[in-house]
Amino acid sequence: SLKRVNVENNQLSGTLPFDLGKLKHLEEVRMGQNKLHGTIPSSLLRSPTLTKLDLHGNNISGGLDVHDASTLEYLYLYDNMLTGELLPSVLCSISDSLVDLRLNNN
């Protein structure tokens, strides 16, 4: 069963597949430095086994809904086009697992 996806620096374009979050044993997604756009599928953030999500250096847009991202330890979304607010209450809801959060340059 697939646990890690690493396709960084490959000039991939398009949106993130919604079904990626349905992979039952997925622990790590690294898709930084591509040409991905659109929003982050909620199914990916809610994945019960995902510990690392790295989408830096793309054109990801929209808000960031991490309320149910209770297993994430590393969240790298810097150098994208995210909008909206990240409320302290939201950060508190995932702070038990979160080790490293990078949201700069959005």
Disulfide bonds with the S-S distance in Angstrom:
none
